[in-house]
Amino acid sequence: MPKARVALVGCGKVAGIHAAALASLPEAELVAVCDISADRAQAFAAKHGGRAFTDLGALLRDSRPDAVIIGTPHPLHAAATIQAAEAGVHVLVEKPLAASLADCDAMIAAARKGGVTLGVISQRRFYEPVQRMKRAIDAGKIGKPALGVFIQYSWRDAAYYTSDPWRGKWDTEGGGVLVNQSPHQLDILLWLMGPAAEVSGSWANLNHPTVEVDDTAVATIRFANGGLGSIVTSLSQKPGIYTKVHIHGASGASVGVETDRGATFIAGVSQIAEPPVTDLWTVPGEDSQLAAFQAEDRAAFGRVDATTHYHALQIRDFLGAVRDNRSPLVPAEAGRAVVELFSAIYQSSKENRAIALPMLLEEKWTVWRTDDTGNTFLVRGNLTREEALRTVAEFESRGHKQTYFAERATR
Ligand SMILES: NC(=O)c1ccc[n+]([C@@H]2O[C@H](COP(=O)([O-])OP(=O)(O)OC[C@H]3O[C@@H](n4cnc5c(N)ncnc54)[C@H](O)[C@@H]3O)[C@@H](O)[C@H]2O)c1
């Protein structure tokens, strides 16, 4: 079977993990890499292989990859995804899927239109202790998942935020601990509890005065299944300590995972030091297995390079999904649900009220004009649908020669 031709967009820290993961997969090869910095792209290609590009359009044209993996800063995920999807190339995007719901919708629409598979990285779903929870819940071992708890106590210092110019700013990162460090566990929480129906939350910046964004957030969730949830996530606790997702069932039995512990892991900077483990298991008749599960988890951690192994498992699943024409384990819609959850927490904090999900997206429309030569120009943006249609009618009634049309904006 021919190897899947994969390209990486963004040659920064997480891209190194993807390159190592790809190198470990016999079914894939890295054919091209792209970064706006020519130096970075070339140095990365020299180290990991593939042709170096600074322009994604040129990469798609010249290297003809089957799939691209996008590892650029969050607000830039959408543009690259849409460009690749329009070229008929499958896309696996680093978390979070995007920084806004409008971007998520534009990406999902572009993937549907282009007939390509769109997935989002959430490699902790592939952790054995997380899979163990999912199997137990699906088998009905805790009854209805009734109470979902995610806590993360972690730490980032000022140097972390200055390490790349996009970090710590609303415009270029899209948010703080909720957007960057929490999507993994928010995804696990939603995967195990089901969709959220209502969210109340607050965020704060407790001890990072040099950055704009949240370093801490708390929230409560009412899930569509009637269950409740609680989130406490913080980068304000020295040193990075632990991150857990616990699911308590209506039967009174509980399952849980400690996804992260000990030294804070930063991709491309540090290695994962402690194994993810099952840390709570009160399934009737199985409670005595907690120690055995933990021993299994520690042994498994010793057999793999945990920093790259779970990315490799997810890339394998994604390429398998493309090959077999099935959904990947973490489809774009799951990434959208995470973006909706953190967007609802920000909105709840801003408006001091509970936010019902699904969130209603305020649609933005744009009016364009096409001249005799076929060139298209922006007339007015940021309009409601009604304003846009009125604007088109108004210009048309003036008898201009150009053609006017309204379109839903993708951002
Ligand atoms: N799954 C994980 O565990 C994990 C870990 C770390 C980072 N991430 C995610 O990966 C993404 C990148 O994070 P990072 O730490 O690697 O950041 P980084 O700053 O190290 O790398 C980003 C790279 O993108 C390049 N870039 C910027 N604009 C570009 C464009 N338009 N086209 C091509 N390249 C462009 C930058 O020059 C830089 O080299 C983020 O979405 C982040 O949340 C995921």
The ligand as an SDF file (V2000), in Angstrom:
LIG
                    3D

 44 48  0  0  0  0  0  0  0  0999 V2000
   -1.4310   18.6190   21.1670 N   0  0  0  0  0  0  0  0  0  0  0  0
   -0.5350   19.1550   21.9770 C   0  0  0  0  0  0  0  0  0  0  0  0
   -0.1630   18.5880   22.9870 O   0  0  0  0  0  0  0  0  0  0  0  0
    0.0450   20.4920   21.6350 C   0  0  0  0  0  0  0  0  0  0  0  0
    1.2270   20.9040   22.2450 C   0  0  0  0  0  0  0  0  0  0  0  0
    1.7450   22.1420   21.8840 C   0  0  0  0  0  0  0  0  0  0  0  0
    1.1160   22.9470   20.9620 C   0  0  0  0  0  0  0  0  0  0  0  0
   -0.0420   22.5160   20.4130 N   0  0  0  0  0  0  0  0  0  0  0  0
   -0.7570   23.3740   19.4340 C   0  0  0  0  0  0  0  0  0  0  0  0
    0.0490   23.5170   18.2660 O   0  0  0  0  0  0  0  0  0  0  0  0
   -0.1040   24.8180   17.7070 C   0  0  0  0  0  0  0  0  0  0  0  0
    1.2650   25.5040   17.6080 C   0  0  0  0  0  0  0  0  0  0  0  0
    1.8790   25.5470   18.8640 O   0  0  0  0  0  0  0  0  0  0  0  0
    3.4830   25.5860   18.9860 P   0  0  0  0  0  0  0  0  0  0  0  0
    3.7750   25.5170   20.4260 O   0  0  0  0  0  0  0  0  0  0  0  0
    4.0980   24.6090   18.0700 O   0  0  0  0  0  0  0  0  0  0  0  0
    3.7660   27.0680   18.4550 O   0  0  0  0  0  0  0  0  0  0  0  0
    5.1260   27.6450   17.8280 P   0  0  0  0  0  0  0  0  0  0  0  0
    5.0530   29.1260   17.9710 O   0  0  0  0  0  0  0  0  0  0  0  0
    6.2880   26.9200   18.3880 O   0  0  0  0  0  0  0  0  0  0  0  0
    4.9920   27.2460   16.2780 O   0  0  0  0  0  0  0  0  0  0  0  0
    4.0880   27.8660   15.3880 C   0  0  0  0  0  0  0  0  0  0  0  0
    4.7830   27.9760   14.0350 C   0  0  0  0  0  0  0  0  0  0  0  0
    3.8320   28.4290   13.0760 O   0  0  0  0  0  0  0  0  0  0  0  0
    4.5180   29.3130   12.1900 C   0  0  0  0  0  0  0  0  0  0  0  0
    3.5280   30.1090   11.4840 N   0  0  0  0  0  0  0  0  0  0  0  0
    2.8720   31.2180   11.8910 C   0  0  0  0  0  0  0  0  0  0  0  0
    2.0310   31.6430   10.9410 N   0  0  0  0  0  0  0  0  0  0  0  0
    2.1190   30.7670    9.9090 C   0  0  0  0  0  0  0  0  0  0  0  0
    1.4950   30.6630    8.6360 C   0  0  0  0  0  0  0  0  0  0  0  0
    0.5620   31.5290    8.2600 N   0  0  0  0  0  0  0  0  0  0  0  0
    1.8720   29.6440    7.8230 N   0  0  0  0  0  0  0  0  0  0  0  0
    2.8030   28.7520    8.2140 C   0  0  0  0  0  0  0  0  0  0  0  0
    3.4320   28.8070    9.4000 N   0  0  0  0  0  0  0  0  0  0  0  0
    3.0980   29.7990   10.2370 C   0  0  0  0  0  0  0  0  0  0  0  0
    5.4270   30.1020   13.1080 C   0  0  0  0  0  0  0  0  0  0  0  0
    6.4720   30.7520   12.3720 O   0  0  0  0  0  0  0  0  0  0  0  0
    5.9460   28.9950   14.0270 C   0  0  0  0  0  0  0  0  0  0  0  0
    7.1090   28.3910   13.5110 O   0  0  0  0  0  0  0  0  0  0  0  0
   -1.1090   25.5220   18.6030 C   0  0  0  0  0  0  0  0  0  0  0  0
   -2.3990   25.3220   18.0730 O   0  0  0  0  0  0  0  0  0  0  0  0
   -0.9900   24.7880   19.9230 C   0  0  0  0  0  0  0  0  0  0  0  0
   -2.1460   24.8630   20.7290 O   0  0  0  0  0  0  0  0  0  0  0  0
   -0.5750   21.3100   20.7160 C   0  0  0  0  0  0  0  0  0  0  0  0
  1  2  1  0
  2  3  2  0
  2  4  1  0
  4  5  1  0
  4 44  2  0
  5  6  2  0
  6  7  1  0
  7  8  2  0
  8  9  1  0
  8 44  1  0
  9 10  1  0
  9 42  1  0
 10 11  1  0
 11 12  1  0
 11 40  1  0
 12 13  1  0
 13 14  1  0
 14 15  2  0
 14 16  1  0
 14 17  1  0
 17 18  1  0
 18 19  2  0
 18 20  1  0
 18 21  1  0
 21 22  1  0
 22 23  1  0
 23 24  1  0
 23 38  1  0
 24 25  1  0
 25 26  1  0
 25 36  1  0
 26 27  1  0
 26 35  1  0
 27 28  2  0
 28 29  1  0
 29 30  1  0
 29 35  2  0
 30 31  1  0
 30 32  2  0
 32 33  1  0
 33 34  2  0
 34 35  1  0
 36 37  1  0
 36 38  1  0
 38 39  1  0
 40 41  1  0
 40 42  1  0
 42 43  1  0
M  CHG  2   8   1  16  -1
M  END
$$$$
